[in-house]
Amino acid sequence: MSFDDTPYDFDTQIDRRGTNSTKWDELQNFAGVSPDTGLAMWVADMDFRAPEFLQDATRQVLDTANYGYFTGMKSFNDSVAWWMKTRHNWQIDTDWIFVTCSLGNGIALALHCFTKPGDHVITFNPVYHEFQIKIEKTGRVATQLPLAVVDGLFEMDFDAYDAMLTGKEKMVIISSPHNPAGRIWTKAELTALADFCQRHDLLLISDEIHNDLVMPGHTHIPMHVAAPQIEDRLIMMTSASKTFNIAGLRTGCVIIPDARLRAKFARYFDSMEIKPNLFGIALTRAAYSPAGAAWVDALIAYIDENQRVFNAAINEIPGVSAMPMQGTYLAWVDFADTGMPMSEVRERIYGQAQIGATWGPTLGPGGETCVRLNLGTNRARVLDAAQRIKEAFCDLQ
């Protein structure tokens, strides 16, 4: 599909500065980069104007001129089930769904519910830094297992991991698709993960928040579809927040197929008195629709082209390489072969190029020489970022 053939406008720049946008209005505090002259490419949210079907859903709520208690959860759950079936071939029962205040909240709830303080929780690093933060905040201990790089892509090495465990580990959290590098795990890899969890008696949280953002030629397989045999130890996590850029509405879904795990989580969840919010429910319901599906198809084509032009430019810099992005909108760029200390790379990216990016070392082992950049923005900014980086490293060419 050519972007020119779609009715959606991803090219128009909207100015998010001064709107209380974390991505733009915290850029100076985060990276020392002025939002007036710099580019915000750190926080994982997109810069596109919300599609009209989300604007319409918002207007429908506004037109009631009342924001009191509400019903409508059955239609919300039905829309989630419809989306998972039509987009991911995953048949779920609506009784499996718990609506949380974001997936970060869902992960924290699951840690509290299914593990104890002092338990060890496994992540495959480098990975989304909030996993580590949530593990530590809940008094658990992070076990960071390093991903291997094979033929330029991240892979899990379960033979190595078997020898690294101590017996204190109780849970695994996986990012699927993988953040920061956009790796789409294959069915064979997910099956190997399931075997690993069974072998070591581990619960598994599968964070699939980026599940819809899959580049052409790749297919995301929900963990429950790939390995239904571990249903009795599986907690699924999904949300419309990344796909439709509605993270500010703080709405996520914890989906638990197993009755025993679900009953335990339900007791804990109910004790916390967690309730969904009106706008999060309304916009997620509008997103998980045929209109939403058509918009996502166009979005993926646009992001894939962003990746193509960005990677082509970055890979021209000697010693710099961008990992192929199979999913998400997050580019993973490695500066190891430049021979530069990362303090110098940081000065060139933040200082000279004036780009606020996510610093790879903060994402754990394997991120020491890398930077994550958000390509979920209009093409002009992506081209600008690539040119700024090339100029910042022009002495290598």
HUBELKA-V687794 format. One line per field, one symbol per residue. psi: psi as a letter, one per 20 degrees, with the letter a starting at -180 (. if undefined). A space follows every 50 residues. Layout:
psi->???
This chain:
psi->pphiiqjqoihppqoipjjkpgggijgghgikppihirpokfpmrrjqqp qhhhgghghhghihkplaqqajhghghhhgggghghhjkooqpiiippor mrhgggggghgggirqpiqpppqoqqrphhggggghhjjrppooppqqop kjqqqpnhghhhiiqiiipiqqpqooqpoijkpoprhgghghggggghhj lpqppookhjhimpqpiqppoqhhghmiikhikpoqprqigggjlkhiim orppoohphggggghgggghhilpqrqghggghgghgmrhghghggghgg hghhhggghghgggiippipppppohaakopoppjgjhjqqhhggghhgg ggilporpoghijapijhjrpppojmrqhghghggghggghhkhii.
